[in-house]
Amino acid sequence: MEYRFQPIGIVRSCFTGRFGIPRQPGLVTAAEARLELYPPYGRAEAVRGLSGFSHIWLIFVFHDCLDAGWRPTVRPPRLGGRSKVGVFASRSPFRPNPIGISAVELLGIDRRETSPVLRLGAVDLLDGTPVLDIKPYVPYADALPHTRPGFAAEPPAAAWPVDFTADAQGQILRSDPDGEKRLRLLITQMLQQDPRPGYLDRYPERTSFGMRVYDMEVSWHLEHGGVLVTSVLPAD
């Protein structure tokens, strides 16, 4: 039996590359995005009443993994990339059906002439993510405090101190002069989550990395138990 679904919209987010995206929503509060609805779903009456909710569920497609296939076991980053669990005990994108869910903050709805646009906060979604459905987050039904968290009992610790060179600070100021993108805070929160794959702690000689944020390429390296951002330049 086969089912076909039509995306109702697309996410435009600050995460223009896979490396550095937080592994869950809510971890990087400076990460904002827009959900642009496609016709015929982008109608004012379709989102009537939605602004009364502070958070929404997004059901989306891992579009960057469509050709990767699924794996019966995966190595979750929370287990250091060493121990395997079943794919259904994880939130890995490499699933039989590459579908994900995220509970994100609804910052507001822009009423545009062509279609309403949902402004989202604290997202974990790659730019260009297709969205299949939107559902309101209902605390009495969706927040379940008396549950077993398995191997993810606590949120990951944001332990790394993050600093910026003078050059990097100047580049941020030039690329985001009004501070609308909150680039410095966004980069800091992303790096505090340690975006490296879990297995990389076995290769201490690798200390320099790069990641994409908006249309910028961020270069950084590890030193003295922390992170130093060395440049924030327009991507090629």
Buried (B, 14 or more C-beta within 10 A) or exposed (E): EEEEEEBBBBBBBBBBBEBBBBBBBBBBBBBBBBBBBBEEBBEEEBBEEBEEBEBBBBBBBBBBBEEEEBBEEBBBBBBEBEEBBEBEEBBBBBBEEBEBEBBBBBBEBEEEEEBBBBBBBBBBBBBEBBBBBBBBBEEEEEEEEEEEEEEBEEEBEBEBEBBBBEEBBEBBEEBBEEEEBBBBBBBBBBBBBBBBEBEEEEEEEEEEBBBBBBEBBBBBEBEEEEBBBBBBBEEE
